[in-house]
Amino acid sequence: MSPDDILGRVRRPFRQVDVFSSVRHGGNPVAVVLAGAGLSTEAMQGFANWMNLSETTFVLPPTVTGADYRVRIFTPSAELPFAGHPTLGTCHAWLSAGGEGRQRDVIVQECAAGLIPLRRTADGLAFAAPPVLRSGPVDEPLLEHIAAALGITRAAIVDAEWADNGPGWVAILLASAGAVLAVRPGLIDLDLGVAGLYPAGSPQAVEVRAFFPKDGVTVEDPVTGSLNASLAAWLLRTGRVKAPYVASQGTALGRSGRVHVSCDPDGTISPQAHKAHHVCPGHRASGAGLTCLR
């Protein structure tokens, strides 16, 4: 099925944005349809499936006071209440297309997880991490299952925590960044984050990998804002890292993802993308397909 069939004959501004890397094509791309009004849920899901990126977003008019725009976020197979790199990429695309927030340096996104404030800084955009929906220890049978799926021993898992802020993450900590990069997972059947610390004084504090199931196979996400947000809450609370710090992700995939994490005095955790690139600025999703407008 073509995008013509999915989105109909209405021309809709479209951007594809590479998020979380200063290296072009080194981050995680997100597709952004900037005029999603009038599309059904089925049409949005169908287009996200056709794009086949980690996420595709659709920008809509806000429905609550205080929001600058509303966004719906889709993987190729399901809608998410929140995700980090789509939040940053959507805001970047919206601003680049002429969007203006009600406040000078703060943009407020409405999504299924609530209102998400984003800050414009000299280094880029940062979002305020949403509340964790589920935290706390992971049951031993699930840890045994996770270890087997990752191809490691149970003893290799130093610690584990539910880190669900929308996508449903379970986070595990391994002994080092090297141990994280050495993981060769088998079939993963849950949303799983794996982290390990670098030696003190390294440019990055932690190496992160994110796995999830899709169509019966294991997929690794290049760079994951939502996971890094909930990981930060856990790692900061347990004293394993100090803010600000930089998390590295995507290394195992040949990417150069960097998530800059800060923590405000009130405890608000803010993952930040210092760079975001339009992969092909000025695309449109339309009845003529996807046409690059020069």
Backbone torsions as a table, in degrees:
resi	resn	phi	psi	omega
1	MET	NA	133.0	-178.0
2	SER	-86.4	164.2	174.5
3	PRO	-61.6	-25.3	175.9
4	ASP	-58.9	-46.2	-178.1
5	ASP	-67.6	-34.6	-174.6
6	ILE	-78.1	-48.9	-173.0
7	LEU	-98.0	-5.0	179.8
8	GLY	78.4	-162.8	-173.0
9	ARG	-98.5	8.5	178.3
10	VAL	-83.9	127.0	177.7
11	ARG	-75.6	130.0	-174.7
12	ARG	-129.2	123.9	177.8
13	PRO	-56.1	139.4	-171.7
14	PHE	-142.6	140.2	173.8
15	ARG	-134.8	150.2	167.5
16	GLN	-119.4	123.6	-170.6
17	VAL	-121.2	132.9	175.6
18	ASP	-94.7	121.3	-170.3
19	VAL	-116.2	147.9	170.9
20	PHE	76.0	32.8	172.9
21	SER	-157.4	142.6	172.4
22	SER	-84.1	-8.5	178.6
23	VAL	-97.2	122.8	-178.9
24	ARG	-59.0	132.3	-176.3
25	HIS	67.0	18.7	-180.0
26	GLY	-104.1	-1.6	-177.1
27	GLY	-107.1	-137.5	-178.8
28	ASN	-126.3	118.3	-177.6
29	PRO	-79.6	148.7	172.7
30	VAL	-134.5	138.9	175.4
31	ALA	-92.8	133.5	-176.2
32	VAL	-126.3	115.5	171.5
33	VAL	-93.8	113.7	-168.7
34	LEU	-83.8	-6.9	178.4
35	ALA	-135.4	80.6	-174.9
36	GLY	-89.4	-5.4	-177.7
37	ALA	-59.6	137.4	178.5
38	GLY	93.5	-10.7	178.2
39	LEU	-87.1	138.4	175.2
40	SER	-77.9	163.2	175.0
41	THR	-57.5	-39.6	-179.4
42	GLU	-63.5	-40.1	179.1
43	ALA	-66.8	-42.1	177.9
44	MET	-61.7	-46.8	-179.4
45	GLN	-64.2	-39.1	178.9
46	GLY	-64.0	-40.1	179.1
47	PHE	-69.2	-39.2	177.3
48	ALA	-62.4	-39.0	177.2
49	ASN	-64.9	-40.2	-179.9
50	TRP	-67.4	-39.8	178.3
51	MET	-65.6	-37.5	175.4
52	ASN	60.5	31.6	170.3
53	LEU	-94.0	172.0	177.4
54	SER	-54.4	-45.2	176.7
55	GLU	-145.6	151.6	170.9
56	THR	-128.5	137.4	-177.4
57	THR	-120.8	158.0	-179.8
58	PHE	-131.3	121.8	-177.8
59	VAL	-90.6	132.5	-176.6
60	LEU	-132.7	162.7	173.1
61	PRO	-62.1	145.4	179.4
62	PRO	-68.3	154.2	178.6
63	THR	-115.8	-4.2	-179.4
64	VAL	-126.9	151.0	178.7
65	THR	-63.9	136.3	176.7
66	GLY	99.8	-15.6	179.6
67	ALA	-89.3	143.9	176.5
68	ASP	-88.1	-32.2	174.9
69	TYR	-158.3	165.5	175.8
70	ARG	-113.6	145.1	178.1
71	VAL	-132.4	141.7	169.8
72	ARG	-113.8	137.0	-170.4
73	ILE	-119.6	125.8	-177.6
74	PHE	-126.6	135.0	161.7
75	THR	-82.6	177.9	176.1
76	PRO	-61.8	-15.8	-175.1
77	SER	-125.3	-10.5	-174.8
78	ALA	-159.6	160.4	174.4
79	GLU	-91.4	140.4	178.6
80	LEU	-109.4	145.0	174.5
81	PRO	-71.4	-27.6	-178.5
82	PHE	-161.8	148.3	169.8
83	ALA	-156.6	147.6	-169.8
84	GLY	-77.5	-55.5	-175.7
85	HIS	-67.9	-31.8	171.6
86	PRO	-64.9	-33.0	177.1
87	THR	-62.7	-47.3	-179.8
88	LEU	-69.2	-43.7	-179.3
89	GLY	-65.7	-38.3	178.2
90	THR	-65.2	-44.3	179.5
91	CYS	-63.0	-42.7	177.7
92	HIS	-58.3	-46.1	-179.8
93	ALA	-65.8	-41.5	-179.4
94	TRP	-62.6	-44.4	178.5
95	LEU	-65.9	-42.0	-179.4
96	SER	-64.4	-27.0	179.1
97	ALA	-86.8	5.8	176.6
98	GLY	103.5	6.1	177.6
99	GLY	-63.4	143.9	178.9
100	GLU	-131.2	126.9	178.2
101	GLY	-78.3	163.4	178.3
102	ARG	-71.0	-25.4	178.1
103	GLN	-111.4	155.8	-172.8
104	ARG	-60.3	-52.5	-172.9
105	ASP	-119.1	12.9	179.0
106	VAL	-127.2	129.3	174.4
107	ILE	-114.9	136.4	-177.6
108	VAL	-112.5	118.1	178.3
109	GLN	-96.2	133.6	171.0
110	GLU	-96.9	130.6	174.5
111	CYS	-147.0	-178.2	-175.8
112	ALA	-65.5	-19.9	177.9
113	ALA	-85.6	-4.3	-179.8
114	GLY	119.7	-154.2	179.2
115	LEU	-94.2	126.1	-177.9
116	ILE	-116.2	108.8	176.5
117	PRO	-75.2	139.1	172.7
118	LEU	-120.8	140.4	179.1
119	ARG	-107.3	137.0	170.1
120	ARG	-91.4	124.0	177.6
121	THR	-123.6	174.9	178.0
122	ALA	-63.6	-23.5	-176.9
123	ASP	-96.7	-11.6	-178.6
124	GLY	142.6	-160.5	-178.0
125	LEU	-98.2	143.2	175.2
126	ALA	-133.8	140.4	177.1
127	PHE	-109.7	147.5	175.2
128	ALA	-79.8	120.6	-175.3
129	ALA	-60.0	133.6	177.3
130	PRO	-72.3	163.8	179.4
131	PRO	-61.4	146.5	174.2
132	VAL	-74.9	129.2	-177.8
133	LEU	-81.5	-30.9	178.3
134	ARG	-144.5	128.2	176.4
135	SER	-132.8	-171.5	177.1
136	GLY	99.3	178.9	-173.2
137	PRO	-69.1	158.9	178.4
138	VAL	-102.4	134.2	-178.1
139	ASP	-62.0	147.2	-177.1
140	GLU	-58.6	-43.0	178.1
141	PRO	-59.3	-37.3	178.0
142	LEU	-68.4	-37.5	177.6
143	LEU	-63.7	-40.1	176.4
144	GLU	-61.7	-41.9	179.1
145	HIS	-63.4	-44.0	-179.7
146	ILE	-63.3	-45.2	179.9
147	ALA	-58.5	-43.9	179.5
148	ALA	-63.8	-41.4	-179.4
149	ALA	-65.3	-33.1	179.9
150	LEU	-84.8	-9.1	-178.5
151	GLY	73.8	29.7	179.1
152	ILE	-124.8	168.7	176.4
153	THR	-81.7	157.5	175.6
154	ARG	-60.0	-35.3	-179.0
155	ALA	-65.5	-20.1	179.9
156	ALA	-73.7	-16.3	178.5
157	ILE	-84.6	110.2	-177.9
158	VAL	-73.0	-40.0	-178.7
159	ASP	-160.5	163.9	179.5
160	ALA	-152.1	153.0	-176.5
161	GLU	-157.3	140.6	167.0
162	TRP	-67.4	132.9	-176.6
163	ALA	-134.4	47.2	-172.6
164	ASP	-87.1	108.6	174.4
165	ASN	-117.5	24.5	179.4
166	GLY	143.9	-62.1	179.5
167	PRO	-70.7	-16.7	175.9
168	GLY	96.6	29.6	-173.2
169	TRP	-64.8	138.6	160.9
170	VAL	-108.6	130.7	-177.5
171	ALA	-112.8	137.4	173.6
172	ILE	-125.6	149.8	179.2
173	LEU	-112.3	126.9	174.3
174	LEU	-102.1	176.7	-170.1
175	ALA	-69.4	-25.3	-175.6
176	SER	-161.5	167.4	174.0
177	ALA	-61.7	-37.8	178.6
178	GLY	-61.0	-39.3	177.9
179	ALA	-64.4	-35.9	177.8
180	VAL	-64.7	-45.2	-178.3
181	LEU	-68.7	-22.4	-179.5
182	ALA	-81.6	-10.7	-177.1
183	VAL	-65.2	133.6	174.1
184	ARG	-125.2	90.6	-171.1
185	PRO	-70.8	152.9	168.3
186	GLY	-93.7	-138.0	-179.0
187	LEU	-78.7	119.3	178.3
188	ILE	-100.0	133.9	-178.7
189	ASP	-121.8	21.1	175.5
190	LEU	-152.6	167.7	178.2
191	ASP	-80.7	114.8	-167.6
192	LEU	-128.7	126.4	174.3
193	GLY	-107.6	137.4	-179.4
194	VAL	-124.7	130.3	-176.4
195	ALA	-135.2	152.1	174.5
196	GLY	-154.2	145.0	-174.4
197	LEU	-85.0	145.7	169.0
198	TYR	-85.1	160.2	175.5
199	PRO	-59.0	149.5	178.6
200	ALA	-54.9	138.3	179.6
201	GLY	91.3	-4.1	177.8
202	SER	-72.6	155.6	178.4
203	PRO	-59.4	-34.4	176.0
204	GLN	-111.2	146.2	-178.6
205	ALA	-87.9	-31.1	-171.6
206	VAL	-148.9	144.4	172.2
207	GLU	-102.7	134.5	-174.9
208	VAL	-126.3	140.6	169.2
209	ARG	-132.8	146.4	-177.7
210	ALA	-130.0	128.0	-179.1
211	PHE	-124.1	145.8	174.8
212	PHE	-153.1	157.6	179.9
213	PRO	-84.8	146.6	175.1
214	LYS	-152.4	119.3	176.3
215	ASP	53.1	38.9	175.2
216	GLY	81.4	8.3	177.2
217	VAL	-128.7	165.2	178.8
218	THR	-91.2	130.6	178.3
219	VAL	-116.2	139.3	173.8
220	GLU	-106.9	128.1	179.9
221	ASP	-82.8	134.9	-177.6
222	PRO	-63.7	-49.1	178.6
223	VAL	-148.8	134.0	-166.8
224	THR	-130.5	105.3	-178.1
225	GLY	-66.9	-42.8	-177.7
226	SER	-63.5	-43.7	178.8
227	LEU	-63.7	-44.0	179.4
228	ASN	-63.3	-32.1	177.6
229	ALA	-65.6	-49.2	-178.5
230	SER	-73.8	-33.0	173.4
231	LEU	-60.1	-42.8	-179.2
232	ALA	-58.8	-43.4	179.8
233	ALA	-58.5	-42.7	-179.1
234	TRP	-69.9	-49.3	-176.2
235	LEU	-67.7	-36.0	176.8
236	LEU	-69.9	-42.7	-178.7
237	ARG	-62.3	-35.5	-178.1
238	THR	-91.4	5.1	174.4
239	GLY	74.9	16.8	-177.2
240	ARG	-82.9	-24.0	174.4
241	VAL	-136.7	164.0	174.2
242	LYS	-125.4	137.8	179.0
243	ALA	-84.2	147.1	-2.3
244	PRO	-79.4	153.6	175.7
245	TYR	-147.6	169.4	179.6
246	VAL	-118.4	129.8	173.9
247	ALA	-102.3	138.1	176.5
248	SER	-102.1	137.1	177.4
249	GLN	-150.1	150.0	-179.9
250	GLY	94.1	-3.0	-177.3
251	THR	-55.9	-43.1	-178.1
252	ALA	-66.4	-16.8	-180.0
253	LEU	-102.1	4.3	-176.5
254	GLY	79.3	17.0	177.1
255	ARG	-96.3	170.9	-179.4
256	SER	-126.3	50.5	-177.8
257	GLY	-71.3	136.4	176.4
258	ARG	-137.5	123.5	177.2
259	VAL	-112.0	118.3	-179.7
260	HIS	-93.2	116.9	-173.3
261	VAL	-109.5	127.8	174.7
262	SER	-124.1	164.1	178.1
263	CYS	-135.8	119.1	-179.1
264	ASP	-72.5	163.3	178.6
265	PRO	-56.3	-28.2	179.3
266	ASP	-84.3	3.7	178.2
267	GLY	93.2	-1.9	179.1
268	THR	-68.5	125.5	178.9
269	ILE	-93.2	133.3	-175.4
270	SER	-131.0	98.0	169.1
271	PRO	-68.6	141.5	-174.9
272	GLN	-133.3	141.4	170.9
273	ALA	-103.2	111.9	-179.4
274	HIS	-69.8	-21.7	178.1
275	LYS	-139.5	147.0	168.6
276	ALA	-144.2	135.9	-176.0
277	HIS	-119.8	139.8	166.4
278	HIS	-75.6	120.2	179.9
279	VAL	-67.2	-42.5	175.2
280	CYS	-146.0	84.8	-173.8
281	PRO	-58.6	141.8	171.8
282	GLY	87.5	17.8	173.6
283	HIS	-67.1	157.7	170.4
284	ARG	-134.5	138.5	169.6
285	ALA	-92.5	122.7	-171.3
286	SER	-153.7	-179.3	176.2
287	GLY	-67.0	-15.8	177.3
288	ALA	-93.4	11.4	-176.6
289	GLY	88.2	-152.7	179.0
290	LEU	-102.9	113.6	-175.5
291	THR	-118.2	125.1	178.5
292	CYS	-78.2	117.1	-178.4
293	LEU	-92.4	115.3	-177.3
294	ARG	-82.0	NA	NA
